[in-house]
Amino acid sequence: MVETLADGTAFEVEFSDRNGRTYESLGLRSEQIMVLHFESAAIASNSTQQSPKVRSPFP
């Protein structure tokens, strides 16, 4: 996320490759964004708890 706009109801989101080069920059409304959480495979394999399931807000 690059910038918060419209009092937190819209955001400028930048997508970049592994080298940090931007390949897309979009303006999105908050209902178009899904928050994801990263957990490395090493940590996940050592965890005794199940990761929560992520539901998409998109139909």
Secondary structure as UniProt FT lines:
FT   STRAND          3..5
FT   HELIX           6..8
FT   STRAND          10..16
FT   TURN            18..19
FT   STRAND          22..29
FT   HELIX           30..32
FT   HELIX           41..46
//
